[in-house]
Amino acid sequence: MAYLSGHADLAEDLTQETFVSAWAGIGNYKGRASLGTWLHRIAYNKFIDSRRKLGRDTTLLTELKGAKCAAPQTSDPFYQAMADEQSRFLYKAMHRLGSSEYLVIVLHYIQGLSFRQMAEVLDEPAGTIKWRTNRALKRLRASLTGRV
């Protein structure tokens, strides 16, 4: 949630709302998808609902610009500085992606969802999700190599 919302407080609120909704709706869980995918879908819907409450004028990408990457824990200051710089470079490139491209990168590479799980969460065909992810990776790669 923190990657999507860009704000720790909002992420905590949405996480609580997700689990309250899951608890209240556990009787509706049919087992067609994994429990994790079902929870991701609820969380994604809570996130979308929160975005609608903020107003339709604010774009998803603007809200995502606040997301931060945690630096790897090491005692070597040079390694830590390099890792911090690489993380900043990567996240700047990610923020230049469109909101739908950023979303599939976060869901697949940061949250670890499979294409099938992403398709269930986003309520789109798996083929579309694979295509969007491939396109997002190409744009991210081009941005990182300066070919944009």
Long-range contacts (C-beta under 8 A, 24 or more apart in sequence): 1-43, 1-47, 2-67, 3-64, 3-67, 3-106, 3-110, 3-111, 4-44, 4-47, 4-64, 4-103, 4-106, 5-47, 5-50, 5-63, 6-63, 6-64, 6-65, 6-66, 6-67, 7-63, 7-66, 10-50, 14-43, 14-46, 14-47, 14-50, 15-43, 17-46, 18-42, 18-43, 18-46, 21-46, 33-117, 33-120, 34-117, 36-117, 37-113, 37-117, 37-120, 37-121, 40-107, 40-111, 40-113, 40-117, 40-120, 40-121, 41-120, 41-121, 41-123, 44-121, 44-122, 59-99, 60-99, 60-102, 60-103, 61-95, 61-97, 61-98, 61-99, 61-102, 64-95, 64-99, 64-102, 65-95, 67-91, 89-144, 90-144, 93-140, 93-143, 93-144, 94-140, 96-143, 96-148, 97-136, 97-139, 97-140, 97-143, 100-132, 101-132, 101-135, 101-136, 101-139, 101-140, 102-136, 104-129, 104-132, 104-133, 104-136, 105-133, 105-136, 105-137, 105-140, 108-133
